């Protein structure tokens, strides 16, 4: 519509100039080029020629501009089709459309989006050659779209397990400063996790939990893994272990998964008192079976007090097979044979387990009841084989 209006305006202007020349124009236009002939044209012809030349050039420019616009429109159309196919899971078609759109596009944003879709689609289809070529071309052609380019590169590197290169890429992105988006922090947390930098994982996890409480469970799960790895690394060094345990928040110390890891670390390190204290502070939170089982390990001269604590817990959990088994082991250690047998048999009546059968077998062996001990050993073996067979 605008083109038609412009043509009408130019045509009206040409008519007006022609009428003016017809009315007032009596001169001539002389063009003289040194060493060449002299050209002389009536003024009305010269003006008409200028107008005609202008119109021709204008139309040619508009045609070229239209062709370029059609190219960009085509690139945008391919981009939209590629994005749709990508989220539909048709990665081959998405890669085809986006790669073609990347070649056609002239504006940086359209080119960048087509590039990212093509690269991610190639990654999904394991077309590593195409992916790497597109990554290289993107780095050459899209210097302005720095964030999009670097985030995509970091994610691809992480998917390949190149966590150190991914971290270097993210540091390059951070060099501009500013608050980083959540998705970028999630990429860094995964890179730090792969690198085994657990303190960094914990720090980033705290930031993400603050930003997105709806994803709290997911981030806490990753943080738990970091705590477990830190406890493993500090096992054997009591000073480091104490320092790390006391650096945790009250909420973290009350997490049964973290408490289990801390208890195991203290048991291996030989600090039974602290291990028992952690169990006693946490076991009634959710009656974690691992904490209950660990209570009968690393026994020292406080076993009688442990029995008293466990019997108090038993009032709240009378049918807890794990707690009954733990009490049976504690009583066996203190040579309270009758109580030990009662607790072990009660545990088996609630839930038969190979460990309970084995503990009862050992008790019978200490009491000189070898036939009963052999029977319990056989039952423990039979139940173990049965469980292993059902798990396959």
TANOR-V102250 format. One line per field, one symbol per residue. phi: phi as a letter, one per 30 degrees, with the letter a starting at -180 (. if undefined). psi: psi as a letter, one per 40 degrees, with the letter a starting at -180 (. if undefined). burial: b if it has 9 or more other ideal C-beta (glycine too) atoms within 8 Angstrom, else e. Layout:
BEGIN
phi: ???
psi: ???
burial: ???
END
This chain:
BEGIN
phi: .ddddddddddddddddddddedcdbcbcccbceibdccbbeedddddddddddddddddddddddddddddddddddddddddddddjcdddddddddddddddcdeddddddddddddddddchddddedddddddddcbddddddddddddddddddidddddddddddddddijdddedddddddddddddiddddedddeddddddbddcedddddddedddddddddcdjcddddddddddddddddddddddddddddddddjcddddddddddcdddbhddddddddcchdbdcddddddddddddddbdcdddddddddddddddicddddddddddddddadbedddddddddddddicddddddddddddddddddddddd
psi: dddddddddddddddddddddddeheaihhhhhheiihhhiiddddddddddddddddddddddddddddddddddddddddddddeeegddddddddddddddididddddddddddddddddefgdddddddddddddefddgddddddddddddddeegdddddddddddedeaihiidddddddddddddefgddddddddddddddgddfddddddddddddddddddehehddddddddeeiiddddehdddddddddddddeegddddddddddededefhdddddeeeifhaeeddddddddddddddgdfhdddddddddddddefgddddddddddddddhhidddddddddddddeegddddddddddddddddddddde.
burial: eeeeebeeebeebbeebbebbeeebeeebeeeeeeeeeeebebbbbbbbebeeebeebeeebeeeeebeebbebbbbbbebbbebbeeeebebbbebbbbbbebbbeeebbbbbbbbbbbbbbebebeebbeebbebbbeebeebbebbbbbbbbbbbeeeebeebbebbeebeeeeeeeeeebbbbbbbbbbbbeebebbbebbbbbbeebeebbeebbebbbbbbbbbbbebbeeeeebbebbeebeeebbbbbbbbbbbbbbbbebebbebbbebbebbbeeebbeebbbbbbebbeebbeebbebbbebbeebeebbbbbbbbbbbbbbbebbebbbbbbbbbbebeebbebbbbbbbbbbeeeeeebbbbbbebbbebbeebeeeee
END
